[in-house]
């Protein structure tokens, strides 16, 4: 079962991807993790990717797909995998499709965790992070015991720049321009399934497991 997770930043697709991977015994694969692992292990592909990253450039689609295919060729992916954060654009999806087709394989499900923009802005601007120990909170859903103070280490909690409403809005604009077209792409292929991401996490997961069976 080859699953791709789609959804805007902050829609909760990463959380759902981990839960799916756990329930179905599939590896949860994020391109960020693949890059880091290859760079750390000094692989040829990792060295190539590092050259781009050191210059502050995006890793080209073709190299990203090569890194991904190298990862999914491993034994633990025999029964499938959950892709999180890839593909992000139509060209990436087309390269992935073409490479999978050579292996006689295809994407089985593209699950879109659908959340309106205003919900995402509210959700992310409520996040608070502890820069000392890495603990995260939400002023509405997971508030700290004492306002503005980390339960774990007592340090001050901050609103990260990434989570500020204006930054979130910019990220959503990029998402709608680049990634939203993937929804149409996978719909045409009959692989798209959408779930209501505004529901509580457990209900979103229940809807996904109903789709996957």
C-alpha positions as CSV (number, residue, x, y, z in Angstrom):
1,X,0.0,0.0,0.0
2,X,1.7,3.2,-1.2
3,X,0.2,6.3,0.4
4,X,0.9,10.0,-0.2
5,X,-0.2,12.6,2.3
6,X,-1.5,15.9,1.0
7,X,-2.6,19.0,2.9
8,X,-1.5,22.5,3.7
9,X,1.2,23.3,6.2
10,X,-0.3,22.9,9.7
11,X,-3.2,20.6,8.5
12,X,-1.9,17.8,10.6
13,X,-0.8,15.5,7.8
14,X,2.5,14.6,9.5
15,X,0.7,13.4,12.6
16,X,-1.7,11.4,10.6
17,X,1.2,9.9,8.5
18,X,2.9,8.7,11.7
19,X,-0.4,7.1,13.0
20,X,-1.0,5.4,9.6
21,X,2.5,4.0,9.5
22,X,2.2,2.7,13.1
23,X,-1.2,1.0,12.5
24,X,-0.4,-0.6,9.2
25,X,3.3,-1.4,10.0
26,X,4.6,0.8,7.1
27,X,7.6,3.1,7.1
28,X,6.8,6.8,7.5
29,X,9.1,8.5,4.9
30,X,9.7,12.2,4.8
31,X,12.1,13.7,2.3
32,X,13.7,15.8,5.1
33,X,14.7,12.6,6.9
34,X,16.0,11.0,3.7
35,X,18.2,14.1,3.0
36,X,19.6,14.1,6.6
37,X,20.3,10.4,6.6
38,X,22.1,10.4,3.3
39,X,24.2,13.5,4.2
40,X,25.0,12.0,7.6
41,X,26.1,8.7,6.1
42,X,28.1,10.5,3.4
43,X,26.4,8.6,0.5
44,X,27.0,9.8,-3.1
45,X,23.4,11.0,-3.4
46,X,23.8,12.7,0.0
47,X,27.0,14.5,-1.2
48,X,25.1,15.7,-4.3
49,X,22.2,17.0,-2.2
50,X,24.5,18.7,0.2
51,X,26.1,20.7,-2.6
52,X,22.8,22.3,-3.4
53,X,21.7,22.8,0.3
54,X,25.1,24.4,1.2
55,X,24.4,27.0,-1.5
56,X,20.9,27.6,-0.2
57,X,19.4,26.1,-3.3
58,X,16.5,23.6,-3.5
59,X,17.5,20.1,-4.3
60,X,16.4,19.4,-7.9
61,X,13.3,17.2,-8.4
62,X,15.3,14.5,-10.3
63,X,17.8,14.1,-7.4
64,X,15.0,14.2,-4.8
65,X,13.2,11.4,-6.6
66,X,16.5,9.4,-6.9
67,X,17.0,9.7,-3.1
68,X,13.4,8.7,-2.6
69,X,13.6,5.6,-4.9
70,X,16.8,4.6,-3.2
71,X,14.9,4.7,0.2
72,X,11.8,2.8,-1.0
73,X,13.9,0.1,-2.5
74,X,14.9,-1.0,1.0
75,X,13.4,-4.2,2.5
76,X,11.1,-2.4,5.0
77,X,9.2,-0.8,2.1
78,X,8.2,-4.2,0.5
79,X,4.6,-3.9,1.7
80,X,4.4,-0.1,1.0
81,X,5.1,3.2,2.7
82,X,3.6,6.5,3.7
83,X,5.2,9.5,2.0
84,X,5.0,12.8,3.9
85,X,6.1,16.1,2.2
86,X,6.6,14.6,-1.2
87,X,5.7,15.2,-4.0
88,X,5.2,18.9,-3.5
89,X,4.8,19.9,-7.2
90,X,3.3,18.4,-10.4
91,X,6.8,17.8,-12.0
92,X,7.8,15.8,-8.8
93,X,4.6,13.8,-9.0
94,X,5.2,13.0,-12.7
95,X,8.7,11.9,-12.2
96,X,7.6,9.7,-9.3
97,X,4.8,8.2,-11.3
98,X,7.1,7.4,-14.2
99,X,9.7,5.8,-12.0
100,X,7.1,3.7,-10.2
101,X,5.5,2.7,-13.5
102,X,9.0,1.2,-14.6
103,X,8.7,-1.0,-11.5
104,X,5.1,-1.9,-12.3
105,X,3.9,0.0,-9.3
106,X,1.8,3.1,-8.6
107,X,0.5,5.3,-5.8
108,X,-2.5,3.6,-4.2
109,X,-3.9,6.5,-2.2
110,X,-3.3,10.2,-2.1
111,X,-5.0,11.3,1.2
112,X,-5.8,15.0,1.4
113,X,-6.2,16.3,4.9
114,X,-8.5,19.2,4.1
115,X,-8.4,22.3,6.4
116,X,-9.6,25.8,5.4
117,X,-6.8,28.5,5.5
118,X,-8.4,30.5,8.3
119,X,-8.4,27.4,10.6
120,X,-4.7,26.8,9.8
121,X,-3.8,30.4,10.6
122,X,-5.6,30.2,14.0
123,X,-4.2,26.8,14.7
124,X,-0.6,27.7,14.0
125,X,-0.7,31.1,15.6
126,X,-1.8,29.4,18.8
127,X,1.3,27.2,18.9
128,X,4.0,27.9,21.5
129,X,7.4,26.3,21.7
130,X,10.1,25.9,24.4
131,X,13.4,26.7,22.8
132,X,15.3,25.0,25.7
133,X,13.9,21.5,25.6
134,X,11.8,21.4,22.4
135,X,8.4,20.8,24.1
136,X,5.4,22.2,22.1
137,X,2.1,23.5,23.3
138,X,-1.1,25.1,21.9
139,X,-2.8,27.9,23.9
140,X,-6.2,26.3,23.2
141,X,-5.8,22.5,22.8
142,X,-2.6,21.7,24.8
143,X,-2.0,24.7,27.1
144,X,0.9,24.7,29.6
145,X,-0.1,24.5,33.3
146,X,1.3,28.0,33.8
147,X,0.7,30.5,31.0
148,X,3.9,31.2,28.9
149,X,6.0,28.7,30.9
150,X,7.2,25.2,29.8
151,X,5.8,22.4,32.0
152,X,8.9,20.3,31.4
153,X,11.8,22.7,32.1
154,X,10.3,26.0,33.3
155,X,11.7,28.0,30.4
156,X,9.7,30.8,28.7
157,X,7.5,29.7,25.7
158,X,7.7,31.6,22.4
159,X,5.6,32.0,19.2
160,X,8.1,30.9,16.5
161,X,8.5,33.1,13.5
162,X,7.3,30.2,11.4
163,X,3.9,30.2,13.2
164,X,3.3,34.0,13.0
165,X,0.0,34.7,11.0
166,X,1.8,36.6,8.3
167,X,4.4,33.8,7.8
168,X,1.7,31.2,7.8
169,X,-0.3,33.2,5.2
170,X,2.9,33.3,2.9
171,X,3.4,29.5,3.3
172,X,-0.3,28.9,2.4
173,X,0.0,31.1,-0.7
174,X,3.0,29.0,-1.9
175,X,1.1,25.8,-1.0
176,X,-1.9,26.9,-3.1
177,X,0.3,27.8,-6.1
178,X,2.5,24.7,-6.1
179,X,0.9,21.9,-4.2
180,X,-2.8,22.4,-4.6
181,X,-2.6,21.3,-8.3
182,X,-1.6,17.8,-7.0
183,X,-5.1,17.4,-5.7
184,X,-6.4,17.6,-9.2
185,X,-3.5,15.4,-10.5
186,X,-4.3,12.5,-8.1
187,X,-8.1,13.0,-8.5
188,X,-7.7,12.3,-12.3
189,X,-5.8,9.2,-11.5
190,X,-8.6,8.0,-9.2
191,X,-6.2,7.9,-6.2
192,X,-7.4,10.9,-4.2
193,X,-9.4,10.6,-1.0
194,X,-10.2,13.7,1.1
195,X,-10.9,13.8,4.9
196,X,-12.1,16.7,7.0
197,X,-9.0,17.9,8.8
198,X,-10.9,20.2,11.1
199,X,-12.3,17.3,13.1
200,X,-10.4,16.1,16.3
201,X,-7.3,14.1,15.5
202,X,-8.8,10.7,16.4
203,X,-11.8,11.3,14.1
204,X,-9.6,12.3,11.2
205,X,-7.6,9.1,11.7
206,X,-10.8,7.0,11.9
207,X,-11.9,8.5,8.6
208,X,-8.5,7.6,7.0
209,X,-8.6,4.0,8.4
210,X,-12.1,3.6,6.9
211,X,-10.7,4.5,3.5
212,X,-7.6,2.3,3.8
213,X,-9.6,-0.6,5.2
